[in-house]
Amino acid sequence: MPTILGIDEAGRGPVIGSMFIGGFKIDQSKLEGLENLGVKDSKKLSDKKRERLAKELREFGEPFLKEITADQIDELREVMTLNEIEIKGFIDVIKQSDADKVVLDLPEPNAERFVNKLKAELPEKYESREFVAEHGADDEYPIVSAASIIAKSARETHVEELHKKYGYDFKSGYPHDKPTREFLKDFLEENGELPPETRRSWSTADKIIKEVDQSGLGDF
C-alpha cells in the first residue's frame, strides 16, 4: 500500500530554543480515518486538544521528528539562510520515512523550485516520487495538520522544560513576547552571558546585548 508523509515545522521564529520539523506517515488508505480524528493546523487547537491528538496520532500512524537546536541554527546561519536550514530538516525527515508521497507546507514563493531543491538533496529514488508543496498546507491537508501537531507538541514540551530549568515562564520564546525579552535581559545582567538555548544570530539577542552593555556603561 502506498504511503503518504506530511511535514511541517514549529519554532522557526523564536529567539529561545530549538526548531522542530515534524513528520507523520500513514498508508494512503487511512486518509479518511485521519480526517475523522479531527486534526487541523496545530495553531488552531487548544493545548489540551493538541496533546490529546498527538497521542492518538502516534497510535494511528508513524510520527517523525527532527530537532534543530539553537546552537545548530546559529552555526548553520553563518553559511545558509533559515529557509535552507529548514529544508535540511525536511530532507532528514523524508529520508527517515521513505514515503511514496510527500506533502509539505511551502516556506517559499515558488513550489516547483522548492521541490526541485529538495529532490536535488535526496537520493535518486525520490526523483519519481510525488511531492506536493503548498502555502497553507497545514490547513488544507490533514496529513500536514498531523505533522504540524507532532512538531508543535514537541516544541511546547521543549519550552515547558526550559521554563522548569530556569524557574521562569518566558512564554513562547518569540521576540514579540515581552516576558521573553525581559528574561534574556535579566539573565544576561545576572550571569554575564545569555542562556545557552538562545539563538545568538537573532537580532533580538544582539539588541539585548547592546542594551545591557549601554546600561553597564552608565554605572561609571
C-alpha positions in Angstrom: 0.0 0.0 0.0 1.5 3.4 -1.0 2.4 5.6 2.0 2.0 9.4 2.4 4.1 11.7 4.6 3.1 15.2 5.8 5.7 17.6 7.0 5.6 20.9 8.9 7.7 22.9 11.4 7.3 24.5 14.7 9.6 27.1 16.4 11.0 28.7 13.3 11.0 32.3 14.7 11.7 32.2 18.4 14.8 33.6 19.9 14.9 30.9 22.5 15.0 27.2 22.0 15.0 24.6 19.2 13.1 24.4 15.9 11.3 21.1 15.3 10.5 19.5 12.0 7.5 17.1 12.4 6.5 14.4 10.0 3.6 12.0 10.0 3.3 8.9 7.7 0.3 6.6 7.1 -0.9 4.3 4.4 -2.9 6.4 1.9 -5.9 4.1 2.5 -6.1 5.6 6.1 -6.5 9.2 4.9 -10.2 9.3 5.6 -9.7 7.9 9.1 -7.2 10.6 9.7 -9.7 13.3 8.8 -12.2 11.7 11.2 -9.8 12.2 14.0 -10.4 16.0 13.6 -6.8 17.1 13.0 -6.3 20.7 12.0 -3.5 23.2 12.0 -1.9 23.0 15.4 -2.1 26.8 15.8 -5.9 26.5 15.8 -6.1 23.9 18.5 -6.2 24.3 22.3 -3.2 23.0 24.1 -5.4 20.2 25.6 -6.8 19.1 22.3 -3.4 19.3 20.6 -1.8 17.0 23.1 -4.7 14.5 23.0 -4.4 14.4 19.2 -0.7 14.0 19.4 -1.1 10.8 21.5 -3.9 9.5 19.2 -1.8 10.1 16.1 1.1 8.0 17.5 -1.3 5.1 17.6 -2.8 5.8 14.2 0.4 6.2 12.1 4.1 6.8 12.3 5.5 10.2 13.6 8.9 11.5 12.8 10.8 14.4 14.4 13.9 16.4 13.7 15.2 18.8 16.4 17.5 21.6 15.3 19.0 23.3 18.3 19.7 27.0 18.8 23.5 26.3 18.6 23.0 24.4 15.3 20.8 27.2 13.9 23.4 29.8 14.8 26.2 27.7 13.2 24.3 27.0 10.1 23.2 30.6 9.6 26.8 31.5 9.0 26.7 29.7 5.7 23.0 29.4 4.8 19.5 31.0 5.2 16.9 29.9 7.7 14.9 28.5 4.7 17.8 26.4 3.8 18.2 25.1 7.4 14.5 24.2 7.3 15.0 22.3 4.0 17.8 20.3 5.6 15.3 19.3 8.4 12.7 18.4 5.8 15.2 16.2 3.9 16.2 14.4 7.1 12.5 13.6 7.9 11.8 12.5 4.3 14.8 10.1 4.4 13.7 8.7 7.7 10.2 8.0 6.4 10.9 6.7 2.9 7.3 7.6 2.0 5.9 7.2 -1.5 4.3 10.7 -1.5 5.3 13.8 0.5 3.1 16.8 1.3 4.7 19.9 2.8 3.8 23.4 3.9 5.6 25.6 1.4 8.1 28.1 3.0 9.0 29.8 -0.3 7.1 31.6 -3.1 7.7 29.1 -5.8 6.6 25.5 -5.2 8.3 23.9 -8.3 11.7 25.5 -7.4 11.3 24.4 -3.8 10.5 20.8 -4.7 13.5 20.8 -7.1 15.7 21.9 -4.2 14.5 19.0 -2.1 15.0 16.4 -4.8 18.5 17.7 -5.6 19.5 16.8 -2.0 17.7 13.4 -1.9 18.7 10.0 -3.2 17.9 9.3 -6.8 14.9 7.1 -6.0 12.9 10.2 -4.8 13.1 11.7 -8.3 10.0 9.8 -9.4 8.0 10.2 -6.2 5.2 12.6 -5.8 5.8 15.9 -3.9 3.1 18.5 -3.1 4.2 21.8 -1.6 1.6 24.5 -1.0 1.1 27.6 1.2 -1.3 26.8 4.0 -1.0 23.1 3.5 -1.3 22.6 7.3 -4.9 23.9 6.8 -5.8 22.1 3.6 -4.2 18.6 4.1 -4.9 16.5 7.2 -1.6 14.7 6.8 0.2 18.0 7.1 -2.0 19.1 10.0 -1.0 15.9 11.7 2.7 16.7 11.1 2.0 20.2 12.5 0.6 18.7 15.7 3.7 16.4 16.1 6.0 19.4 15.6 4.1 21.8 17.9 3.7 19.2 20.6 7.5 18.7 20.7 8.2 22.4 20.7 5.8 23.1 23.5 7.3 20.3 25.6 10.7 21.7 24.9 9.6 25.2 26.1 8.0 23.8 29.2 11.3 22.1 30.1 13.1 25.4 29.7 10.6 27.1 31.9 11.3 24.5 34.6 15.1 24.7 34.1 15.2 28.4 34.7 12.2 28.7 37.0 10.7 31.5 34.8 7.8 31.5 32.4 9.1 33.5 29.5 6.1 32.5 27.4 6.8 31.1 23.9 10.3 32.4 23.4 9.3 34.6 20.4 10.9 38.1 20.1 7.5 39.8 20.4 6.8 38.3 23.8 7.8 40.9 26.5 8.5 38.2 29.1 11.0 36.6 26.7 12.9 39.8 26.2 12.8 40.5 30.0 14.1 37.0 30.8 17.0 37.3 28.4 18.0 40.8 29.7 17.8 39.8 33.4 19.7 36.5 32.7 22.4 38.4 30.9 22.7 41.0 33.6 23.0 38.4 36.3 25.2 35.9 34.5 27.2 37.9 32.1 26.0 35.8 29.2 22.8 34.7 27.5 21.2 31.3 28.2 22.8 28.6 26.0 19.4 27.9 24.3 19.4 31.5 22.9 19.7 31.9 19.1 22.5 34.5 19.2 22.2 35.1 15.5 18.8 36.7 16.0 18.7 40.5 16.0 16.7 40.4 19.3 19.7 38.8 21.1 22.1 41.4 19.6 19.8 44.3 20.7 19.6 42.9 24.3 23.4 42.5 24.5 23.8 46.1 23.3 21.2 47.4 25.8 22.9 45.7 28.7 26.3 46.9 27.6 24.9 50.5 27.4 23.3 50.3 30.8 26.6 49.0 32.2 28.5 51.9 30.9 26.1 54.2 32.7 27.4 52.8 36.0 30.7 54.5 35.6 
